[in-house]
Amino acid sequence: MDSTDQPTPDARVVGALSADDPSRRLNAALALGTHPHPGAVDVLVARGGVEPDFFVRDMLTWALTRLPSEVTVPRLLAELDSTHAQARSQALHSLSKIRDRSVWPAITTALLRDADDTVARTAWRTAVVLVPDAERSALATELATQFGRGDREVQLSLSQALVELADVVEPVLAAAATHRDPAVRAHARATERLLLDPEAGFDLAVHEARRVAALGPDREETPGADR
């Protein structure tokens, strides 16, 4: 009998998702994905919101992708309103892997500007995966409001998301490169360099962008120029 014909998933496997040993939790998530059962969706989603181990969380997402989207998507959408940041972030990540573009309206401005950096970063990545072609320019404009936010990892995530939007991002970058805030200008210029050369190192791009933002694009940094 197929696992989907069973009234409930294996209780021992479900229970192992809460085991102290992360390897047991990983194996439990693997088992639930290998033998997908719609009855496991609630526990998979709930566990994702509290699971401390990255690899286990990734396996939980994989297990969810093995289930029909009509089962998983409504449950994941409900998590986007959670008061727990990890629950929101993990739900967004899972939605990006399921790639059901009908959920695009749920990727709201509030999520793209979430106060929690991890949630915002995941929302940016998810948005560029799910955005309809007609909304790409508007998404680029919205993401540009986050220029200058956070540390290196946050800024790199935003730049990578914008680069994924390709040609539609060029006017947005040009506008941000003249922003009154030097941090915004530097981040926009670093993103522009990545767009032109995806192999360029982000740290080098940021360093150069900050130099240009400080000196001005028409001023060469020559020996003795600032003395």
Disulfide bonds with the S-S distance in Angstrom:
none
